[in-house]
Amino acid sequence: MLHKVVIGAVSAKAAQLLMNEGGLPAPDVEKHLKALVQSALSKLDVVSRDEFEIQREVLMRTRQRLEALEQQVAALENRQSKD
């Protein structure tokens, strides 16, 4: 969704600038600029903020689980060394 907002804003502003300077038809220019910006963004490895936050939460839970497992292993090793 963010990509659509960025694409729309950039292409509309560029079309407005071109229309003022060169007298080009704005709808045609805007359509081509949207396609150009969308193509450029699709080549980048970007994610939405929502996707980023979801992955961040998954990573935090995984890190917490790993730390808990490390503590369990340490406790088991201590118990084994005492026997």
PyMOL Python script that loads the backbone (N, CA, C, O; Angstrom):
from pymol import cmd

cmd.read_pdbstr("""\
ATOM      1  N   MET A   1       0.820  -1.183   0.000  1.00  0.00           N
ATOM      2  CA  MET A   1       0.000   0.000   0.000  1.00  0.00           C
ATOM      3  C   MET A   1       0.866   1.250   0.000  1.00  0.00           C
ATOM      4  O   MET A   1       0.552   2.225  -0.682  1.00  0.00           O
ATOM      5  N   LEU A   2       1.940   1.225   0.752  1.00  0.00           N
ATOM      6  CA  LEU A   2       2.847   2.365   0.793  1.00  0.00           C
ATOM      7  C   LEU A   2       3.418   2.628  -0.593  1.00  0.00           C
ATOM      8  O   LEU A   2       3.585   3.780  -0.993  1.00  0.00           O
ATOM      9  N   HIS A   3       3.718   1.549  -1.328  1.00  0.00           N
ATOM     10  CA  HIS A   3       4.275   1.711  -2.670  1.00  0.00           C
ATOM     11  C   HIS A   3       3.309   2.490  -3.559  1.00  0.00           C
ATOM     12  O   HIS A   3       3.731   3.352  -4.329  1.00  0.00           O
ATOM     13  N   LYS A   4       2.017   2.191  -3.456  1.00  0.00           N
ATOM     14  CA  LYS A   4       1.026   2.874  -4.280  1.00  0.00           C
ATOM     15  C   LYS A   4       0.962   4.361  -3.943  1.00  0.00           C
ATOM     16  O   LYS A   4       0.821   5.197  -4.836  1.00  0.00           O
ATOM     17  N   VAL A   5       1.065   4.684  -2.678  1.00  0.00           N
ATOM     18  CA  VAL A   5       1.030   6.088  -2.251  1.00  0.00           C
ATOM     19  C   VAL A   5       2.257   6.824  -2.787  1.00  0.00           C
ATOM     20  O   VAL A   5       2.150   7.924  -3.329  1.00  0.00           O
ATOM     21  N   VAL A   6       3.417   6.198  -2.626  1.00  0.00           N
ATOM     22  CA  VAL A   6       4.661   6.821  -3.106  1.00  0.00           C
ATOM     23  C   VAL A   6       4.633   6.965  -4.616  1.00  0.00           C
ATOM     24  O   VAL A   6       4.972   8.020  -5.152  1.00  0.00           O
ATOM     25  N   ILE A   7       4.230   5.910  -5.299  1.00  0.00           N
ATOM     26  CA  ILE A   7       4.175   5.946  -6.762  1.00  0.00           C
ATOM     27  C   ILE A   7       3.228   7.042  -7.227  1.00  0.00           C
ATOM     28  O   ILE A   7       3.558   7.819  -8.122  1.00  0.00           O
ATOM     29  N   GLY A   8       2.054   7.100  -6.619  1.00  0.00           N
ATOM     30  CA  GLY A   8       1.073   8.118  -7.005  1.00  0.00           C
ATOM     31  C   GLY A   8       1.566   9.526  -6.755  1.00  0.00           C
ATOM     32  O   GLY A   8       1.396  10.407  -7.599  1.00  0.00           O
ATOM     33  N   ALA A   9       2.174   9.746  -5.605  1.00  0.00           N
ATOM     34  CA  ALA A   9       2.652  11.086  -5.262  1.00  0.00           C
ATOM     35  C   ALA A   9       3.793  11.536  -6.174  1.00  0.00           C
ATOM     36  O   ALA A   9       3.798  12.664  -6.667  1.00  0.00           O
ATOM     37  N   VAL A  10       4.746  10.652  -6.390  1.00  0.00           N
ATOM     38  CA  VAL A  10       5.899  11.008  -7.233  1.00  0.00           C
ATOM     39  C   VAL A  10       5.462  11.252  -8.669  1.00  0.00           C
ATOM     40  O   VAL A  10       5.859  12.238  -9.288  1.00  0.00           O
ATOM     41  N   SER A  11       4.647  10.354  -9.190  1.00  0.00           N
ATOM     42  CA  SER A  11       4.242  10.505 -10.589  1.00  0.00           C
ATOM     43  C   SER A  11       3.348  11.724 -10.784  1.00  0.00           C
ATOM     44  O   SER A  11       3.450  12.397 -11.810  1.00  0.00           O
ATOM     45  N   ALA A  12       2.469  12.027  -9.820  1.00  0.00           N
ATOM     46  CA  ALA A  12       1.611  13.201  -9.944  1.00  0.00           C
ATOM     47  C   ALA A  12       2.434  14.487  -9.910  1.00  0.00           C
ATOM     48  O   ALA A  12       2.194  15.409 -10.690  1.00  0.00           O
ATOM     49  N   LYS A  13       3.408  14.538  -8.998  1.00  0.00           N
ATOM     50  CA  LYS A  13       4.244  15.734  -8.899  1.00  0.00           C
ATOM     51  C   LYS A  13       5.099  15.913 -10.155  1.00  0.00           C
ATOM     52  O   LYS A  13       5.234  17.023 -10.670  1.00  0.00           O
ATOM     53  N   ALA A  14       5.669  14.818 -10.637  1.00  0.00           N
ATOM     54  CA  ALA A  14       6.484  14.904 -11.855  1.00  0.00           C
ATOM     55  C   ALA A  14       5.629  15.311 -13.048  1.00  0.00           C
ATOM     56  O   ALA A  14       6.058  16.119 -13.871  1.00  0.00           O
ATOM     57  N   ALA A  15       4.433  14.762 -13.146  1.00  0.00           N
ATOM     58  CA  ALA A  15       3.538  15.127 -14.246  1.00  0.00           C
ATOM     59  C   ALA A  15       3.163  16.604 -14.162  1.00  0.00           C
ATOM     60  O   ALA A  15       3.090  17.293 -15.179  1.00  0.00           O
ATOM     61  N   GLN A  16       2.929  17.077 -12.954  1.00  0.00           N
ATOM     62  CA  GLN A  16       2.595  18.492 -12.763  1.00  0.00           C
ATOM     63  C   GLN A  16       3.757  19.378 -13.215  1.00  0.00           C
ATOM     64  O   GLN A  16       3.546  20.382 -13.896  1.00  0.00           O
ATOM     65  N   LEU A  17       4.978  19.009 -12.837  1.00  0.00           N
ATOM     66  CA  LEU A  17       6.145  19.793 -13.232  1.00  0.00           C
ATOM     67  C   LEU A  17       6.333  19.787 -14.744  1.00  0.00           C
ATOM     68  O   LEU A  17       6.627  20.819 -15.348  1.00  0.00           O
ATOM     69  N   LEU A  18       6.160  18.610 -15.350  1.00  0.00           N
ATOM     70  CA  LEU A  18       6.318  18.527 -16.796  1.00  0.00           C
ATOM     71  C   LEU A  18       5.227  19.286 -17.532  1.00  0.00           C
ATOM     72  O   LEU A  18       5.491  19.897 -18.568  1.00  0.00           O
ATOM     73  N   MET A  19       4.025  19.256 -17.020  1.00  0.00           N
ATOM     74  CA  MET A  19       2.911  19.961 -17.650  1.00  0.00           C
ATOM     75  C   MET A  19       3.160  21.457 -17.613  1.00  0.00           C
ATOM     76  O   MET A  19       2.881  22.157 -18.586  1.00  0.00           O
ATOM     77  N   ASN A  20       3.680  21.953 -16.507  1.00  0.00           N
ATOM     78  CA  ASN A  20       3.936  23.384 -16.384  1.00  0.00           C
ATOM     79  C   ASN A  20       5.068  23.831 -17.289  1.00  0.00           C
ATOM     80  O   ASN A  20       5.023  24.930 -17.840  1.00  0.00           O
ATOM     81  N   GLU A  21       6.074  23.001 -17.448  1.00  0.00           N
ATOM     82  CA  GLU A  21       7.247  23.415 -18.220  1.00  0.00           C
ATOM     83  C   GLU A  21       7.112  23.111 -19.708  1.00  0.00           C
ATOM     84  O   GLU A  21       7.416  23.964 -20.543  1.00  0.00           O
ATOM     85  N   GLY A  22       6.666  21.924 -20.044  1.00  0.00           N
ATOM     86  CA  GLY A  22       6.694  21.529 -21.444  1.00  0.00           C
ATOM     87  C   GLY A  22       5.352  21.460 -22.122  1.00  0.00           C
ATOM     88  O   GLY A  22       5.301  21.278 -23.338  1.00  0.00           O
ATOM     89  N   GLY A  23       4.258  21.597 -21.392  1.00  0.00           N
ATOM     90  CA  GLY A  23       2.949  21.536 -22.009  1.00  0.00           C
ATOM     91  C   GLY A  23       2.543  20.133 -22.422  1.00  0.00           C
ATOM     92  O   GLY A  23       1.684  19.973 -23.289  1.00  0.00           O
ATOM     93  N   LEU A  24       3.138  19.119 -21.822  1.00  0.00           N
ATOM     94  CA  LEU A  24       2.781  17.743 -22.145  1.00  0.00           C
ATOM     95  C   LEU A  24       1.454  17.381 -21.478  1.00  0.00           C
ATOM     96  O   LEU A  24       1.120  17.918 -20.422  1.00  0.00           O
ATOM     97  N   PRO A  25       0.709  16.481 -22.087  1.00  0.00           N
ATOM     98  CA  PRO A  25      -0.559  16.074 -21.465  1.00  0.00           C
ATOM     99  C   PRO A  25      -0.308  15.294 -20.174  1.00  0.00           C
ATOM    100  O   PRO A  25       0.314  14.232 -20.197  1.00  0.00           O
ATOM    101  N   ALA A  26      -0.788  15.821 -19.058  1.00  0.00           N
ATOM    102  CA  ALA A  26      -0.518  15.254 -17.742  1.00  0.00           C
ATOM    103  C   ALA A  26      -0.977  13.806 -17.572  1.00  0.00           C
ATOM    104  O   ALA A  26      -0.205  13.011 -17.035  1.00  0.00           O
ATOM    105  N   PRO A  27      -2.174  13.411 -17.991  1.00  0.00           N
ATOM    106  CA  PRO A  27      -2.581  12.010 -17.753  1.00  0.00           C
ATOM    107  C   PRO A  27      -1.655  11.002 -18.420  1.00  0.00           C
ATOM    108  O   PRO A  27      -1.353   9.962 -17.834  1.00  0.00           O
ATOM    109  N   ASP A  28      -1.210  11.287 -19.611  1.00  0.00           N
ATOM    110  CA  ASP A  28      -0.319  10.367 -20.324  1.00  0.00           C
ATOM    111  C   ASP A  28       1.044  10.304 -19.632  1.00  0.00           C
ATOM    112  O   ASP A  28       1.599   9.221 -19.445  1.00  0.00           O
ATOM    113  N   VAL A  29       1.573  11.450 -19.259  1.00  0.00           N
ATOM    114  CA  VAL A  29       2.857  11.510 -18.580  1.00  0.00           C
ATOM    115  C   VAL A  29       2.762  10.828 -17.224  1.00  0.00           C
ATOM    116  O   VAL A  29       3.658  10.079 -16.835  1.00  0.00           O
ATOM    117  N   GLU A  30       1.673  11.087 -16.507  1.00  0.00           N
ATOM    118  CA  GLU A  30       1.498  10.492 -15.184  1.00  0.00           C
ATOM    119  C   GLU A  30       1.431   8.969 -15.278  1.00  0.00           C
ATOM    120  O   GLU A  30       1.993   8.269 -14.436  1.00  0.00           O
ATOM    121  N   LYS A  31       0.751   8.459 -16.291  1.00  0.00           N
ATOM    122  CA  LYS A  31       0.639   7.011 -16.488  1.00  0.00           C
ATOM    123  C   LYS A  31       2.015   6.393 -16.720  1.00  0.00           C
ATOM    124  O   LYS A  31       2.342   5.357 -16.142  1.00  0.00           O
ATOM    125  N   HIS A  32       2.809   7.027 -17.557  1.00  0.00           N
ATOM    126  CA  HIS A  32       4.148   6.512 -17.852  1.00  0.00           C
ATOM    127  C   HIS A  32       5.076   6.635 -16.645  1.00  0.00           C
ATOM    128  O   HIS A  32       5.882   5.743 -16.380  1.00  0.00           O
ATOM    129  N   LEU A  33       4.962   7.728 -15.926  1.00  0.00           N
ATOM    130  CA  LEU A  33       5.791   7.906 -14.728  1.00  0.00           C
ATOM    131  C   LEU A  33       5.436   6.893 -13.644  1.00  0.00           C
ATOM    132  O   LEU A  33       6.323   6.384 -12.959  1.00  0.00           O
ATOM    133  N   LYS A  34       4.141   6.597 -13.481  1.00  0.00           N
ATOM    134  CA  LYS A  34       3.730   5.581 -12.513  1.00  0.00           C
ATOM    135  C   LYS A  34       4.366   4.240 -12.858  1.00  0.00           C
ATOM    136  O   LYS A  34       4.884   3.543 -11.985  1.00  0.00           O
ATOM    137  N   ALA A  35       4.320   3.893 -14.126  1.00  0.00           N
ATOM    138  CA  ALA A  35       4.910   2.624 -14.568  1.00  0.00           C
ATOM    139  C   ALA A  35       6.414   2.620 -14.316  1.00  0.00           C
ATOM    140  O   ALA A  35       6.969   1.609 -13.886  1.00  0.00           O
ATOM    141  N   LEU A  36       7.071   3.739 -14.580  1.00  0.00           N
ATOM    142  CA  LEU A  36       8.515   3.843 -14.385  1.00  0.00           C
ATOM    143  C   LEU A  36       8.882   3.728 -12.906  1.00  0.00           C
ATOM    144  O   LEU A  36       9.799   2.987 -12.552  1.00  0.00           O
ATOM    145  N   VAL A  37       8.180   4.451 -12.050  1.00  0.00           N
ATOM    146  CA  VAL A  37       8.470   4.413 -10.616  1.00  0.00           C
ATOM    147  C   VAL A  37       8.156   3.029 -10.046  1.00  0.00           C
ATOM    148  O   VAL A  37       8.914   2.504  -9.230  1.00  0.00           O
ATOM    149  N   GLN A  38       7.040   2.443 -10.475  1.00  0.00           N
ATOM    150  CA  GLN A  38       6.678   1.113  -9.992  1.00  0.00           C
ATOM    151  C   GLN A  38       7.727   0.092 -10.410  1.00  0.00           C
ATOM    152  O   GLN A  38       8.076  -0.794  -9.630  1.00  0.00           O
ATOM    153  N   SER A  39       8.221   0.207 -11.607  1.00  0.00           N
ATOM    154  CA  SER A  39       9.262  -0.698 -12.092  1.00  0.00           C
ATOM    155  C   SER A  39      10.536  -0.534 -11.263  1.00  0.00           C
ATOM    156  O   SER A  39      11.174  -1.523 -10.903  1.00  0.00           O
ATOM    157  N   ALA A  40      10.906   0.704 -10.961  1.00  0.00           N
ATOM    158  CA  ALA A  40      12.110   0.956 -10.174  1.00  0.00           C
ATOM    159  C   ALA A  40      11.956   0.406  -8.759  1.00  0.00           C
ATOM    160  O   ALA A  40      12.891  -0.192  -8.225  1.00  0.00           O
ATOM    161  N   LEU A  41      10.790   0.599  -8.146  1.00  0.00           N
ATOM    162  CA  LEU A  41      10.568   0.092  -6.787  1.00  0.00           C
ATOM    163  C   LEU A  41      10.530  -1.429  -6.748  1.00  0.00           C
ATOM    164  O   LEU A  41      10.969  -2.038  -5.772  1.00  0.00           O
ATOM    165  N   SER A  42      10.013  -2.039  -7.792  1.00  0.00           N
ATOM    166  CA  SER A  42       9.937  -3.501  -7.791  1.00  0.00           C
ATOM    167  C   SER A  42      11.325  -4.130  -7.877  1.00  0.00           C
ATOM    168  O   SER A  42      11.520  -5.272  -7.461  1.00  0.00           O
ATOM    169  N   LYS A  43      12.282  -3.390  -8.413  1.00  0.00           N
ATOM    170  CA  LYS A  43      13.653  -3.902  -8.493  1.00  0.00           C
ATOM    171  C   LYS A  43      14.379  -3.790  -7.148  1.00  0.00           C
ATOM    172  O   LYS A  43      15.372  -4.480  -6.915  1.00  0.00           O
ATOM    173  N   LEU A  44      13.882  -2.924  -6.272  1.00  0.00           N
ATOM    174  CA  LEU A  44      14.478  -2.770  -4.953  1.00  0.00           C
ATOM    175  C   LEU A  44      13.951  -3.846  -4.028  1.00  0.00           C
ATOM    176  O   LEU A  44      12.840  -4.345  -4.206  1.00  0.00           O
ATOM    177  N   ASP A  45      14.740  -4.194  -3.058  1.00  0.00           N
ATOM    178  CA  ASP A  45      14.338  -5.202  -2.095  1.00  0.00           C
ATOM    179  C   ASP A  45      13.755  -4.499  -0.875  1.00  0.00           C
ATOM    180  O   ASP A  45      14.403  -4.393   0.166  1.00  0.00           O
ATOM    181  N   VAL A  46      12.516  -4.018  -1.022  1.00  0.00           N
ATOM    182  CA  VAL A  46      11.873  -3.279   0.059  1.00  0.00           C
ATOM    183  C   VAL A  46      10.627  -4.019   0.534  1.00  0.00           C
ATOM    184  O   VAL A  46      10.011  -4.774  -0.218  1.00  0.00           O
ATOM    185  N   VAL A  47      10.271  -3.790   1.788  1.00  0.00           N
ATOM    186  CA  VAL A  47       9.057  -4.360   2.352  1.00  0.00           C
ATOM    187  C   VAL A  47       8.253  -3.237   2.994  1.00  0.00           C
ATOM    188  O   VAL A  47       8.781  -2.165   3.290  1.00  0.00           O
ATOM    189  N   SER A  48       6.981  -3.501   3.201  1.00  0.00           N
ATOM    190  CA  SER A  48       6.147  -2.500   3.852  1.00  0.00           C
ATOM    191  C   SER A  48       6.485  -2.443   5.338  1.00  0.00           C
ATOM    192  O   SER A  48       7.123  -3.347   5.878  1.00  0.00           O
ATOM    193  N   ARG A  49       6.058  -1.391   5.973  1.00  0.00           N
ATOM    194  CA  ARG A  49       6.305  -1.226   7.402  1.00  0.00           C
ATOM    195  C   ARG A  49       5.624  -2.339   8.190  1.00  0.00           C
ATOM    196  O   ARG A  49       6.175  -2.842   9.169  1.00  0.00           O
ATOM    197  N   ASP A  50       4.418  -2.723   7.758  1.00  0.00           N
ATOM    198  CA  ASP A  50       3.697  -3.809   8.425  1.00  0.00           C
ATOM    199  C   ASP A  50       4.471  -5.120   8.343  1.00  0.00           C
ATOM    200  O   ASP A  50       4.612  -5.832   9.338  1.00  0.00           O
ATOM    201  N   GLU A  51       4.969  -5.431   7.156  1.00  0.00           N
ATOM    202  CA  GLU A  51       5.755  -6.659   6.993  1.00  0.00           C
ATOM    203  C   GLU A  51       7.011  -6.618   7.867  1.00  0.00           C
ATOM    204  O   GLU A  51       7.392  -7.619   8.476  1.00  0.00           O
ATOM    205  N   PHE A  52       7.641  -5.455   7.916  1.00  0.00           N
ATOM    206  CA  PHE A  52       8.843  -5.291   8.735  1.00  0.00           C
ATOM    207  C   PHE A  52       8.535  -5.537  10.206  1.00  0.00           C
ATOM    208  O   PHE A  52       9.273  -6.249  10.888  1.00  0.00           O
ATOM    209  N   GLU A  53       7.446  -4.949  10.696  1.00  0.00           N
ATOM    210  CA  GLU A  53       7.073  -5.102  12.103  1.00  0.00           C
ATOM    211  C   GLU A  53       6.728  -6.546  12.438  1.00  0.00           C
ATOM    212  O   GLU A  53       7.076  -7.034  13.513  1.00  0.00           O
ATOM    213  N   ILE A  54       6.049  -7.232  11.527  1.00  0.00           N
ATOM    214  CA  ILE A  54       5.722  -8.645  11.749  1.00  0.00           C
ATOM    215  C   ILE A  54       6.997  -9.466  11.866  1.00  0.00           C
ATOM    216  O   ILE A  54       7.125 -10.285  12.776  1.00  0.00           O
ATOM    217  N   GLN A  55       7.930  -9.258  10.962  1.00  0.00           N
ATOM    218  CA  GLN A  55       9.185 -10.010  11.001  1.00  0.00           C
ATOM    219  C   GLN A  55      10.005  -9.664  12.238  1.00  0.00           C
ATOM    220  O   GLN A  55      10.704 -10.518  12.784  1.00  0.00           O
ATOM    221  N   ARG A  56       9.921  -8.428  12.675  1.00  0.00           N
ATOM    222  CA  ARG A  56      10.620  -8.010  13.883  1.00  0.00           C
ATOM    223  C   ARG A  56      10.074  -8.753  15.103  1.00  0.00           C
ATOM    224  O   ARG A  56      10.837  -9.208  15.955  1.00  0.00           O
ATOM    225  N   GLU A  57       8.747  -8.871  15.178  1.00  0.00           N
ATOM    226  CA  GLU A  57       8.117  -9.603  16.274  1.00  0.00           C
ATOM    227  C   GLU A  57       8.517 -11.082  16.249  1.00  0.00           C
ATOM    228  O   GLU A  57       8.809 -11.669  17.291  1.00  0.00           O
ATOM    229  N   VAL A  58       8.529 -11.670  15.067  1.00  0.00           N
ATOM    230  CA  VAL A  58       8.928 -13.077  14.928  1.00  0.00           C
ATOM    231  C   VAL A  58      10.366 -13.251  15.399  1.00  0.00           C
ATOM    232  O   VAL A  58      10.673 -14.202  16.117  1.00  0.00           O
ATOM    233  N   LEU A  59      11.234 -12.354  15.007  1.00  0.00           N
ATOM    234  CA  LEU A  59      12.635 -12.426  15.417  1.00  0.00           C
ATOM    235  C   LEU A  59      12.777 -12.278  16.931  1.00  0.00           C
ATOM    236  O   LEU A  59      13.569 -12.991  17.546  1.00  0.00           O
ATOM    237  N   MET A  60      12.033 -11.376  17.532  1.00  0.00           N
ATOM    238  CA  MET A  60      12.110 -11.191  18.981  1.00  0.00           C
ATOM    239  C   MET A  60      11.645 -12.453  19.723  1.00  0.00           C
ATOM    240  O   MET A  60      12.270 -12.870  20.698  1.00  0.00           O
ATOM    241  N   ARG A  61      10.543 -13.057  19.254  1.00  0.00           N
ATOM    242  CA  ARG A  61      10.072 -14.289  19.885  1.00  0.00           C
ATOM    243  C   ARG A  61      11.082 -15.417  19.705  1.00  0.00           C
ATOM    244  O   ARG A  61      11.311 -16.201  20.625  1.00  0.00           O
ATOM    245  N   THR A  62      11.680 -15.497  18.532  1.00  0.00           N
ATOM    246  CA  THR A  62      12.681 -16.531  18.271  1.00  0.00           C
ATOM    247  C   THR A  62      13.894 -16.335  19.165  1.00  0.00           C
ATOM    248  O   THR A  62      14.432 -17.299  19.709  1.00  0.00           O
ATOM    249  N   ARG A  63      14.323 -15.094  19.318  1.00  0.00           N
ATOM    250  CA  ARG A  63      15.469 -14.790  20.180  1.00  0.00           C
ATOM    251  C   ARG A  63      15.173 -15.165  21.636  1.00  0.00           C
ATOM    252  O   ARG A  63      16.023 -15.732  22.322  1.00  0.00           O
ATOM    253  N   GLN A  64      13.969 -14.845  22.097  1.00  0.00           N
ATOM    254  CA  GLN A  64      13.576 -15.202  23.464  1.00  0.00           C
ATOM    255  C   GLN A  64      13.559 -16.717  23.647  1.00  0.00           C
ATOM    256  O   GLN A  64      14.017 -17.232  24.667  1.00  0.00           O
ATOM    257  N   ARG A  65      13.033 -17.416  22.664  1.00  0.00           N
ATOM    258  CA  ARG A  65      12.982 -18.884  22.742  1.00  0.00           C
ATOM    259  C   ARG A  65      14.393 -19.473  22.751  1.00  0.00           C
ATOM    260  O   ARG A  65      14.672 -20.414  23.494  1.00  0.00           O
ATOM    261  N   LEU A  66      15.277 -18.918  21.926  1.00  0.00           N
ATOM    262  CA  LEU A  66      16.665 -19.382  21.885  1.00  0.00           C
ATOM    263  C   LEU A  66      17.344 -19.179  23.233  1.00  0.00           C
ATOM    264  O   LEU A  66      18.046 -20.067  23.717  1.00  0.00           O
ATOM    265  N   GLU A  67      17.138 -18.013  23.839  1.00  0.00           N
ATOM    266  CA  GLU A  67      17.744 -17.744  25.139  1.00  0.00           C
ATOM    267  C   GLU A  67      17.220 -18.716  26.200  1.00  0.00           C
ATOM    268  O   GLU A  67      17.982 -19.180  27.047  1.00  0.00           O
ATOM    269  N   ALA A  68      15.919 -19.023  26.154  1.00  0.00           N
ATOM    270  CA  ALA A  68      15.343 -19.973  27.101  1.00  0.00           C
ATOM    271  C   ALA A  68      15.943 -21.369  26.895  1.00  0.00           C
ATOM    272  O   ALA A  68      16.249 -22.069  27.860  1.00  0.00           O
ATOM    273  N   LEU A  69      16.104 -21.757  25.647  1.00  0.00           N
ATOM    274  CA  LEU A  69      16.695 -23.066  25.352  1.00  0.00           C
ATOM    275  C   LEU A  69      18.159 -23.130  25.791  1.00  0.00           C
ATOM    276  O   LEU A  69      18.617 -24.157  26.290  1.00  0.00           O
ATOM    277  N   GLU A  70      18.885 -22.035  25.604  1.00  0.00           N
ATOM    278  CA  GLU A  70      20.285 -21.992  26.047  1.00  0.00           C
ATOM    279  C   GLU A  70      20.373 -22.154  27.563  1.00  0.00           C
ATOM    280  O   GLU A  70      21.269 -22.826  28.073  1.00  0.00           O
ATOM    281  N   GLN A  71      19.445 -21.538  28.269  1.00  0.00           N
ATOM    282  CA  GLN A  71      19.427 -21.682  29.734  1.00  0.00           C
ATOM    283  C   GLN A  71      19.099 -23.119  30.137  1.00  0.00           C
ATOM    284  O   GLN A  71      19.675 -23.645  31.090  1.00  0.00           O
ATOM    285  N   GLN A  72      18.189 -23.745  29.424  1.00  0.00           N
ATOM    286  CA  GLN A  72      17.849 -25.143  29.712  1.00  0.00           C
ATOM    287  C   GLN A  72      19.044 -26.057  29.476  1.00  0.00           C
ATOM    288  O   GLN A  72      19.313 -26.956  30.273  1.00  0.00           O
ATOM    289  N   VAL A  73      19.758 -25.827  28.380  1.00  0.00           N
ATOM    290  CA  VAL A  73      20.936 -26.641  28.075  1.00  0.00           C
ATOM    291  C   VAL A  73      21.995 -26.442  29.154  1.00  0.00           C
ATOM    292  O   VAL A  73      22.609 -27.408  29.607  1.00  0.00           O
ATOM    293  N   ALA A  74      22.211 -25.203  29.564  1.00  0.00           N
ATOM    294  CA  ALA A  74      23.195 -24.936  30.612  1.00  0.00           C
ATOM    295  C   ALA A  74      22.802 -25.631  31.917  1.00  0.00           C
ATOM    296  O   ALA A  74      23.661 -26.188  32.601  1.00  0.00           O
ATOM    297  N   ALA A  75      21.522 -25.605  32.264  1.00  0.00           N
ATOM    298  CA  ALA A  75      21.057 -26.272  33.484  1.00  0.00           C
ATOM    299  C   ALA A  75      21.258 -27.780  33.386  1.00  0.00           C
ATOM    300  O   ALA A  75      21.675 -28.416  34.354  1.00  0.00           O
ATOM    301  N   LEU A  76      20.969 -28.346  32.241  1.00  0.00           N
ATOM    302  CA  LEU A  76      21.167 -29.782  32.040  1.00  0.00           C
ATOM    303  C   LEU A  76      22.640 -30.166  32.111  1.00  0.00           C
ATOM    304  O   LEU A  76      22.999 -31.198  32.678  1.00  0.00           O
ATOM    305  N   GLU A  77      23.487 -29.318  31.525  1.00  0.00           N
ATOM    306  CA  GLU A  77      24.940 -29.590  31.591  1.00  0.00           C
ATOM    307  C   GLU A  77      25.445 -29.514  33.031  1.00  0.00           C
ATOM    308  O   GLU A  77      26.275 -30.321  33.448  1.00  0.00           O
ATOM    309  N   ASN A  78      24.936 -28.534  33.789  1.00  0.00           N
ATOM    310  CA  ASN A  78      25.331 -28.431  35.206  1.00  0.00           C
ATOM    311  C   ASN A  78      24.874 -29.643  35.998  1.00  0.00           C
ATOM    312  O   ASN A  78      25.608 -30.173  36.832  1.00  0.00           O
ATOM    313  N   ARG A  79      23.664 -30.069  35.729  1.00  0.00           N
ATOM    314  CA  ARG A  79      23.132 -31.236  36.430  1.00  0.00           C
ATOM    315  C   ARG A  79      23.948 -32.490  36.081  1.00  0.00           C
ATOM    316  O   ARG A  79      24.229 -33.320  36.945  1.00  0.00           O
ATOM    317  N   GLN A  80      24.316 -32.607  34.817  1.00  0.00           N
ATOM    318  CA  GLN A  80      25.074 -33.775  34.362  1.00  0.00           C
ATOM    319  C   GLN A  80      26.486 -33.775  34.975  1.00  0.00           C
ATOM    320  O   GLN A  80      27.005 -34.825  35.356  1.00  0.00           O
ATOM    321  N   SER A  81      27.089 -32.604  35.063  1.00  0.00           N
ATOM    322  CA  SER A  81      28.450 -32.540  35.620  1.00  0.00           C
ATOM    323  C   SER A  81      28.470 -32.836  37.119  1.00  0.00           C
ATOM    324  O   SER A  81      29.494 -33.273  37.646  1.00  0.00           O
ATOM    325  N   LYS A  82      27.361 -32.606  37.807  1.00  0.00           N
ATOM    326  CA  LYS A  82      27.271 -32.907  39.237  1.00  0.00           C
ATOM    327  C   LYS A  82      27.104 -34.403  39.485  1.00  0.00           C
ATOM    328  O   LYS A  82      27.470 -34.894  40.552  1.00  0.00           O
ATOM    329  N   ASP A  83      26.561 -35.124  38.525  1.00  0.00           N
ATOM    330  CA  ASP A  83      26.346 -36.565  38.689  1.00  0.00           C
ATOM    331  C   ASP A  83      27.579 -37.369  38.460  1.00  0.00           C
ATOM    332  O   ASP A  83      27.545 -38.595  38.565  1.00  0.00           O
TER     333      ASP A  83
END
""", "prot")
cmd.dss("prot")
cmd.show_as("cartoon", "prot")
cmd.util.cbc("prot")
cmd.orient("prot")
